[in-house]
Amino acid sequence: MNPPDYEYLRKLLKDQSGLDLSADKQYLIESRLLPLSRKCGVTGIDDLVQKMKGGSSSIVAQVVEAMTTNETFFFRDKIPFEHFRDSIMPEMLKARAARRSIRIWCAAGSTGQEPYSLAMCLKEMGASLARWRIDIIATDLSQEVLEKSKSGIYSQFEVQRGHPIQLLVKYFKQNGELWQINPDIRAMVQHRQLNLLHDFSQLGAFDVIFCRNVLIYFDQETKISIFGRLAKAMEPDGFLVLGAAETVVGLTDVFKPFPDKRGLYRPSGPRATTAQAAMAMPKIAAMAGR
Ligand SMILES: C[S@@+](CC[C@H](N)C(=O)[O-])C[C@H]1O[C@@H](n2cnc3c(N)ncnc32)[C@H](O)[C@@H]1O
């Protein structure tokens, strides 16, 4: 790939999805986009770039999707789901006893293993959730992964990764070499395409946000902006759950970590209004050394 095409793709991906590629990731682009160029019937990445420069929005969307990393598995990292079951939900059940509703957002839900793991945790809680309304909203930039998530169909390999066998038997039906999650679990998750770079205030306020293993692909400025907007999208006593390699520490003070619960954060103050959040941004940017 020639250097100008690489620079063009780097900038495009940063603008469209937040993906922050260092100068030496040509191999990654080649491994993801050569198959796509064949699928699109063009001879290589340079042709793909020409089509993008020529204004093909469909190719741009396919390139952005092809460059997303969708790695996920059921009950990934285990501990966040233990926090969810043992700390987050018991506290939320007390705090929301008057309204009996809880809103949960999986902000980069990929192919569904994360939101469905949460749904299974809730199902396991049984009678304690009777007459409660629990919404799980799974969003992702990629339409392709959302389609798979909606289908709830997984390979043998996918259901075996991290999935306790008793939950597999209880909540899935086997169909040949594939497994489909049961309709009642599927119905607990709503799906929407959403780019975290864009405004998400229309989703409303959440009690719990899982935003795991997506911010690692973004630069500091993008992370800070997303944290600021996540804080606005969260009830003051809500919980933010990040991935094992992600943290707010050193980036922003809109969330504070739980000292004894890795990966778990809480908003630092009352829910910021749009105007307050806008005023806070330069301060946060300054903290990041910009
Ligand atoms: C590595 S997966 C993480 C899935 C799941 N949260 C987990 O931890 O197992 C990252 C997901 O983030 C999505 N993604 C990447 N950029 C995004 C963006 N700008 N907005 C929303 N989702 C994005 C990708 O499509 C991908 O499905």
The ligand as an SDF file (V2000), in Angstrom:
LIG
                    3D

 27 29  0  0  0  0  0  0  0  0999 V2000
  -13.7680   -5.5640   20.8230 C   0  0  0  0  0  0  0  0  0  0  0  0
  -15.5050   -5.3440   20.6280 S   0  0  0  0  0  0  0  0  0  0  0  0
  -16.0350   -5.2900   22.3030 C   0  0  0  0  0  0  0  0  0  0  0  0
  -17.3150   -6.0300   22.5070 C   0  0  0  0  0  0  0  0  0  0  0  0
  -17.7800   -6.1380   23.9530 C   0  0  0  0  0  0  0  0  0  0  0  0
  -18.0150   -4.8450   24.5360 N   0  0  0  0  0  0  0  0  0  0  0  0
  -16.7840   -6.9040   24.7850 C   0  0  0  0  0  0  0  0  0  0  0  0
  -16.0800   -6.2990   25.6070 O   0  0  0  0  0  0  0  0  0  0  0  0
  -16.6800   -8.1170   24.6540 O   0  0  0  0  0  0  0  0  0  0  0  0
  -15.5280   -3.6190   20.1480 C   0  0  0  0  0  0  0  0  0  0  0  0
  -16.8210   -3.2140   19.4620 C   0  0  0  0  0  0  0  0  0  0  0  0
  -16.8310   -1.7870   19.3570 O   0  0  0  0  0  0  0  0  0  0  0  0
  -17.4590   -1.4310   18.1440 C   0  0  0  0  0  0  0  0  0  0  0  0
  -17.0470   -0.0630   17.7940 N   0  0  0  0  0  0  0  0  0  0  0  0
  -15.8770    0.3620   17.2780 C   0  0  0  0  0  0  0  0  0  0  0  0
  -15.9020    1.6770   17.0890 N   0  0  0  0  0  0  0  0  0  0  0  0
  -17.1030    2.1150   17.5130 C   0  0  0  0  0  0  0  0  0  0  0  0
  -17.7230    3.3960   17.5900 C   0  0  0  0  0  0  0  0  0  0  0  0
  -17.0970    4.4990   17.1600 N   0  0  0  0  0  0  0  0  0  0  0  0
  -18.9690    3.4570   18.0680 N   0  0  0  0  0  0  0  0  0  0  0  0
  -19.6230    2.3580   18.5040 C   0  0  0  0  0  0  0  0  0  0  0  0
  -19.0970    1.1220   18.4590 N   0  0  0  0  0  0  0  0  0  0  0  0
  -17.8420    1.0090   17.9690 C   0  0  0  0  0  0  0  0  0  0  0  0
  -16.9810   -2.4870   17.1620 C   0  0  0  0  0  0  0  0  0  0  0  0
  -17.8390   -2.5890   16.0460 O   0  0  0  0  0  0  0  0  0  0  0  0
  -16.9510   -3.7370   18.0320 C   0  0  0  0  0  0  0  0  0  0  0  0
  -18.1210   -4.4960   17.8770 O   0  0  0  0  0  0  0  0  0  0  0  0
  1  2  1  0
  2  3  1  0
  2 10  1  0
  3  4  1  0
  4  5  1  0
  5  6  1  0
  5  7  1  0
  7  8  2  0
  7  9  1  0
 10 11  1  0
 11 12  1  0
 11 26  1  0
 12 13  1  0
 13 14  1  0
 13 24  1  0
 14 15  1  0
 14 23  1  0
 15 16  2  0
 16 17  1  0
 17 18  1  0
 17 23  2  0
 18 19  1  0
 18 20  2  0
 20 21  1  0
 21 22  2  0
 22 23  1  0
 24 25  1  0
 24 26  1  0
 26 27  1  0
M  CHG  2   2   1   9  -1
M  END
$$$$
